Amino acid sequence: MHIPDGYLSPQVSAGLYVVSAPFWLAAVRKVRKSLPQNHVPLLAMLSAFSFLIMMFNMPLPGGTTGHAIGGVLIAILVGPWAAVIALTLTLAVQAFFFGDGGILALGANSFNLAIVMPLMGYFLFRLIAGNAAPSSRRFSIAAAVGAYIGINIAAAAVAFELGIQPILHHLPDGTPLYCPFHLSVTIPAMMIPHLTIVGAAEAIITGAVIKFLGTNHPELFPSEIAAETTVKPAEEKKGGER
């Protein structure tokens, strides 16, 4: 999933830095206002968790590799904008100190994995979960579905960014200057493994962790989710008294 340097043109790399910048600024502003102080250690732990699982690359058919990310899991526990910051910092550490993903491509990797995945996945999660309590089956299923779709949207973005390089940047004889593979290659190479293997792994990890925490530690979830959790039992009790 990480794009190394040399596969994207400088124009595309710079453009994705520009596209990502407003999301980074918005994330910093929103987290400063809304993230409780007692959730900061949790955010740090989740960043470390994401770093760890992203280091386990699975070889996939077609010559690519894939890995779980935990983007939607982080978004559910500390909010989508905090997830943007956590994943961006994780990707930066990987690029600068471990060579996993390029430094020039950091804007692209952040856009795909730290912005698109958690924001889209969290939106779908909230849409499916509704007012379900964290301990409910619907809540964990919604988390798994959001994670599955989120990582596949991110994979599609990677496939598109790589696949358009031969179209945008090539020599007069057609020789690609950067990524040599067209969309006809990058889309199936990325999407088939992610739709079948990587997406399933991401969904299982996210659903299982959310189910465990929702059952045993519902206090870890953001205030808006906790509020929905406490209102529902109160309403049920009131209805039972009638």
C-alpha positions in Angstrom: 0.0 0.0 0.0 2.9 2.4 0.6 4.0 4.1 -2.5 7.8 4.4 -2.8 9.7 7.3 -4.3 10.2 7.1 -8.0 6.7 5.7 -8.8 4.9 9.1 -8.9 6.0 12.1 -10.8 7.1 15.2 -8.9 4.0 17.0 -10.1 1.7 14.4 -8.7 3.6 14.0 -5.5 3.6 17.8 -4.9 -0.1 18.0 -5.9 -1.1 15.4 -3.3 0.9 17.3 -0.6 -1.2 20.3 -1.6 -4.4 18.3 -1.5 -3.6 16.8 1.9 -2.5 20.1 3.6 -6.0 21.4 4.2 -7.0 18.1 5.8 -4.0 18.2 8.1 -4.8 21.8 9.1 -8.4 21.0 9.8 -7.4 17.9 11.8 -5.0 19.9 14.0 -7.7 22.5 14.7 -10.5 20.0 15.4 -8.3 17.8 17.7 -7.1 20.8 19.7 -10.8 21.7 20.4 -12.4 18.3 20.8 -9.9 15.7 21.9 -10.1 15.2 25.7 -6.8 15.2 27.5 -7.4 11.7 28.9 -7.6 10.4 25.3 -4.1 11.6 24.3 -2.4 8.4 25.7 -5.0 6.3 23.9 -4.2 8.2 20.7 -0.5 7.5 21.2 -1.1 3.8 21.8 -3.3 3.5 18.8 -0.7 5.2 16.6 1.8 2.6 17.9 -0.7 -0.2 17.1 -1.1 1.1 13.6 2.6 1.3 13.1 3.0 -2.3 14.3 0.4 -3.9 12.1 1.5 -1.9 9.0 5.0 -3.4 9.3 3.6 -6.9 8.7 3.4 -6.9 4.9 1.6 -9.8 3.3 2.9 -10.9 -0.2 0.0 -10.8 -2.6 -0.6 -12.3 -6.1 0.5 -9.9 -8.8 3.8 -8.9 -7.1 2.3 -6.4 -4.6 2.1 -6.5 -0.9 -0.7 -5.6 1.6 -1.1 -4.9 5.2 -3.8 -3.9 7.8 -3.8 -0.3 8.8 -6.3 0.2 11.6 -7.5 3.6 10.3 -11.2 3.1 10.9 -10.5 1.5 14.3 -8.6 4.6 15.4 -11.3 6.9 14.0 -14.0 5.1 16.0 -12.0 5.3 19.3 -10.7 8.8 19.1 -12.5 10.5 16.2 -11.8 10.7 12.5 -9.7 13.9 12.7 -7.5 12.5 15.4 -7.0 9.4 13.2 -5.8 11.7 10.4 -3.1 13.0 12.6 -2.2 9.6 14.1 -1.8 7.9 10.8 0.0 10.8 9.2 2.6 10.7 11.9 2.9 7.0 11.7 3.5 7.2 7.9 6.1 9.9 8.4 8.0 7.8 11.0 7.9 4.8 8.6 9.1 6.9 5.7 11.9 8.8 7.4 13.3 6.1 9.7 12.4 2.8 8.1 12.2 3.5 4.4 8.7 2.2 4.2 7.1 4.5 1.7 8.9 7.4 0.1 9.5 10.9 1.6 8.4 12.6 -1.7 5.4 10.2 -1.8 4.5 10.9 1.8 1.7 13.3 0.7 0.2 10.6 -1.5 0.5 7.9 1.1 -1.0 10.3 3.7 -3.9 11.2 1.4 -4.6 7.5 0.7 -4.1 5.9 4.1 -4.4 8.7 6.6 -7.2 10.8 5.1 -9.3 8.8 2.6 -9.4 5.6 4.6 -10.3 6.9 8.1 -12.7 9.6 6.9 -14.6 7.5 4.4 -14.6 4.4 6.6 -15.8 6.3 9.6 -18.6 8.0 7.6 -19.8 4.5 6.5 -19.5 3.2 10.0 -21.6 5.9 11.5 -24.2 5.5 8.7 -24.5 1.8 9.4 -24.2 1.9 13.2 -26.8 4.6 13.8 -27.6 4.8 17.5 -26.3 1.3 18.3 -24.4 0.9 21.6 -20.7 -0.1 21.4 -21.5 -3.5 23.0 -24.1 -4.4 20.3 -23.5 -6.7 17.3 -24.6 -4.0 14.9 -21.9 -1.6 16.2 -19.0 -4.1 15.6 -20.4 -5.2 12.3 -20.6 -1.5 11.2 -17.0 -1.1 12.3 -15.9 -4.1 10.3 -17.8 -3.0 7.2 -16.4 0.6 7.4 -12.9 -0.8 7.7 -13.4 -3.1 4.8 -14.7 -0.5 2.5 -12.3 2.2 3.8 -9.2 0.2 3.0 -10.5 -0.8 -0.4 -11.2 2.9 -1.3 -7.6 3.6 -0.2 -6.3 0.8 -2.4 -8.3 2.1 -5.4 -6.8 5.5 -4.9 -3.3 4.0 -4.9 -4.1 2.0 -8.0 -5.4 5.1 -9.8 -2.4 7.3 -8.8 0.1 4.6 -10.1 -1.9 3.7 -13.2 -2.1 7.2 -14.6 1.6 7.8 -14.5 2.3 6.2 -17.9 -0.5 8.3 -19.3 0.8 11.6 -17.9 4.5 11.2 -18.0 6.3 9.3 -20.8 9.0 9.7 -23.5 8.1 10.4 -27.1 8.3 6.7 -27.8 5.9 5.9 -25.0 8.4 4.7 -22.4 7.0 5.5 -19.0 9.1 7.8 -16.8 7.8 6.7 -13.5 5.4 3.8 -12.7 5.5 1.6 -15.8 2.1 -0.1 -15.2 -1.1 1.2 -16.7 -4.5 1.2 -15.0 -5.3 -2.2 -16.7 -2.5 -3.6 -14.5 -2.6 -1.5 -11.3 -6.4 -1.8 -10.7 -6.6 -5.6 -10.7 -3.2 -5.9 -9.0 -4.4 -3.8 -6.1 -8.1 -4.4 -5.9 -8.3 -8.2 -6.2 -6.1 -8.9 -3.2 -7.6 -6.1 -1.2 -11.2 -7.1 -1.9 -10.4 -10.7 -1.0 -7.5 -10.9 1.5 -6.4 -7.6 2.9 -9.9 -6.1 3.3 -11.0 -9.2 5.2 -8.1 -9.0 7.5 -8.7 -5.3 8.2 -12.4 -6.0 8.8 -11.7 -8.9 11.2 -9.2 -7.0 13.2 -11.3 -3.9 13.5 -14.6 -5.7 14.3 -12.9 -7.9 16.9 -11.2 -5.1 18.7 -14.3 -2.9 18.7 -16.4 -5.8 19.9 -14.0 -6.5 22.8 -13.7 -2.8 23.8 -17.4 -2.1 23.4 -18.3 -5.0 25.7 -15.6 -4.4 28.3 -14.5 -0.8 28.1 -17.3 1.4 26.6 -15.8 4.4 28.4 -13.0 4.5 25.8 -15.3 5.6 23.0 -15.8 9.3 22.2 -18.4 11.3 24.1 -21.0 11.4 21.3 -21.0 7.5 21.2 -21.0 7.2 25.0 -23.9 9.5 25.2 -25.9 7.4 22.8 -25.0 4.3 24.8 -26.2 5.8 28.1 -29.4 7.2 26.7 -30.7 4.0 25.2 -30.7 1.9 28.4 -32.3 4.8 30.3 -35.1 4.9 27.7 -35.5 1.2 27.9 -35.7 1.3 31.8 -38.3 4.1 31.6 -40.4 2.2 29.2 -40.2 -0.9 31.4 -41.5 1.0 34.4 -44.6 2.1 32.5 
